[in-house]
Amino acid sequence: MQIPFNKPAIAGNEYAYIADAIRRGHISGDGYYTRQCQSALEEALGVPRSLLTTSCTHALEMSALLLDIREGDEVIVPSYTFVSTVNAFVLRGGKPVFIDIRPDTLNMDERLLEGLITSRTRAIVVVHYAGVGCEMDAILRIAGRHGIAVVEDNAHGLFGRYKGKMLGTFGCLATQSFHETKNIHCGEGGALLINDPAMIERAEILREKGTNRSAFFRGQVDKYTWVDVGSSYVMSDCLAAFLYAQLERRAEITAARARIWNGYAGSLVDWAQANGVGLPYVPVHCQQPFHMFYLLMPSLESRQRLIAHLKTRGILSVFHYVPLDRSPMGKTYGVFDCPHTQQVADTLLRLPLYNDLAAGQQAEIVEAIQEFSTGSQDLARLAIAVAEPGYGVRTEPRAAVIR
Ligand SMILES: Cc1ncc(COP(=O)(O)O)c(C=O)c1O
């Protein structure tokens, strides 16, 4: 493909910092660059503690351990998400209860939450899809009323905000991904954000193979030993060096992505309206980190046809999640009612968006899309982003302000 879907961008100081990590003679975990990254995250987000992990998947697994999820505990999760959001809890014996998404933001539909809560519900895991915040006020109110923990899978949403507050700071725990497809990355990596200070000590132990090694290095105990369950969730300092180079350029990275996102939104709005295509919806109270730009096509057929059309122009566009409630594993947990999830899974198409996508390349992509017609049959079907009562949905894209 001449224009790939994603290209892991280099921010500038990656090679120098990796060389420095090697020179410092500490390339296992919790070295200089791990501390730099963790401090940067804690400062920028205002979280009491962040711990770098080997992946977002592992940070989610740590969350399930910290919440002490046991056999038969129910965990409410969107069906429209990456498998790790769910598997981390299933690994501990948790039972997923799949919730449908709102057709506007494609986030968990908080209006369905109350109806899914039972005496076995232990956690609600929200996913801020495309980095646009879930309706956290309502979700926290409902969770609080029932004494249920909230975990944010914030894999897409680092530095996004909901009503001015950073995503990742709402749940008792939140998880980040630094996979190469994310805005800020180190190839493979993640972080656990701990908002409940009572969980910090145990989180450090679980991450260090069930030992109190972190307390030992702080001089708080005179030898370290096995004190709990745990695993190996610590990121190498070489990767943390790479990650720090990205984190220190976060303003430029967000600005570059905002330009591309706004470029798509501005150029495609007329075509989308003429072709019954939905564009991303960002509520006014959400600031997004410009992680993803997607189209909601009128049908599966037109989505597949547009993928094929773009491929002939050397452009790779890709669909996204396959509904988990309909997956072979998901079906073993029962039958769930997630019609919007199914429709979005069939019709959503993600366009190339990476930090150094050149203006000329983006113009080629836009031109190729504008050549494409969904056809009159497709137009007879409802585009997802069309208003539904109670949502106040707008069909036109809205560019969020970057802070
Ligand atoms: C919503 C969500 N959660 C979790 C993950 C897993 O991230 P990682 O690859 O860092 O484990 C992904 C991966 O893309 C994701 O999209």
The ligand as an SDF file (V2000), in Angstrom:
LIG
                    3D

 16 16  0  0  0  0  0  0  0  0999 V2000
   -9.8240   -0.4870   23.7320 C   0  0  0  0  0  0  0  0  0  0  0  0
   -8.5630   -1.2860   23.7970 C   0  0  0  0  0  0  0  0  0  0  0  0
   -8.2000   -1.8440   24.9590 N   0  0  0  0  0  0  0  0  0  0  0  0
   -7.0700   -2.5570   25.0880 C   0  0  0  0  0  0  0  0  0  0  0  0
   -6.2230   -2.7560   24.0220 C   0  0  0  0  0  0  0  0  0  0  0  0
   -4.9910   -3.5740   24.1990 C   0  0  0  0  0  0  0  0  0  0  0  0
   -3.8370   -2.7980   24.1520 O   0  0  0  0  0  0  0  0  0  0  0  0
   -2.3980   -3.4790   24.1960 P   0  0  0  0  0  0  0  0  0  0  0  0
   -2.0910   -3.9120   22.7950 O   0  0  0  0  0  0  0  0  0  0  0  0
   -1.4830   -2.3890   24.6890 O   0  0  0  0  0  0  0  0  0  0  0  0
   -2.4660   -4.6150   25.1540 O   0  0  0  0  0  0  0  0  0  0  0  0
   -6.5560   -2.1970   22.7740 C   0  0  0  0  0  0  0  0  0  0  0  0
   -5.6660   -2.3860   21.6230 C   0  0  0  0  0  0  0  0  0  0  0  0
   -5.7220   -1.7620   20.6260 O   0  0  0  0  0  0  0  0  0  0  0  0
   -7.7590   -1.4520   22.6550 C   0  0  0  0  0  0  0  0  0  0  0  0
   -8.1440   -0.9130   21.4870 O   0  0  0  0  0  0  0  0  0  0  0  0
  1  2  1  0
  2  3  1  0
  2 15  2  0
  3  4  2  0
  4  5  1  0
  5  6  1  0
  5 12  2  0
  6  7  1  0
  7  8  1  0
  8  9  2  0
  8 10  1  0
  8 11  1  0
 12 13  1  0
 12 15  1  0
 13 14  2  0
 15 16  1  0
M  END
$$$$
